[in-house]
Amino acid sequence: MSLPNQGRIAGVDYGEVRIGIAICDPAQQLASPLENYSRGSQEQDAGHFRQLVDREQIVGFVVGLPLYPSGDESQKSREARQFGSWLSERTGCPVQFFDERYSTLAAEQILTGAGLTSKRRKQRRDMLAARIILESFLESQSRGSELPGPLADTEPPL
């Protein structure tokens, strides 16, 4: 099931203990980190994601799919797919999967470059990885969809 072209999408960096969540604006142009959610029971998790959908007016989810460098799926990929299916069933929102290779590494490099302590990096890493996944997804959806517009009709400077 594909995601709507308009409306807020949530990016998800799935983890067994913590889930990083990012959201985009309704025009699907900008992605921002939102939160790290610490998992509880399936009931608690379902309630949290249903509240997130209502509060943020989410129209769909992009769940990061951890792949090997070769592109092959792993056990973690299968777990992310199971989570995505569960998430769609519990929220009624469509879910798409997107290659998340190196998103956590990229997030760690950004946070290290910002001079954050190890503890502060850990607090932000998952939601930043979710933002990177969501940004990459949004960029892949818009790439090549519009032809570049004409150059301004002005005289070049001499």
Steps between C-alpha positions, in 0.01 A plus 500: 500500500653834399503813712290809421678786320381753758484486877740429779705182482689358796842344452581210730839366605384168646673349800412231750546738795465849350332633188616825345222705343517795262221683317470714193286801422166453317662596165759224558795732449672516840570225752567563868592269787205459736577254778654179621232266626599239758304187430259344747237234456333456161191671644704800618684519169175486300348773718806720454496469121123556477541817710789607277283457190221708655720770655728553199241415231723227355386358163764228473828359627841432346675226694874464457602164361845390618679329213845352460741705285426251221131599514394165645254490786595391850319374807465867604336569161242232569436646847455849350256358242301325776494824697383694193214255444405524867519882484272516196247265662496696828481850351317442171774698321697372201863406555785501252847367564815686403865401498656628820857386442742733677228729644610432859865549402412831330305610807792411727742697280273807507465482878872442554576796273269712716724423798233321705593264780441129457191520722348791304578327168320186619194710597475645149643233268185298425274796422774655284539167316120504447531851352776384265284205387199726445704768317651239270157355429352843422793587272465171314130566442549849357813435296419533132130561555512856373687649210712800586328829429624751244776743584390850591433708191757768574803632325829357619729747678780643286 
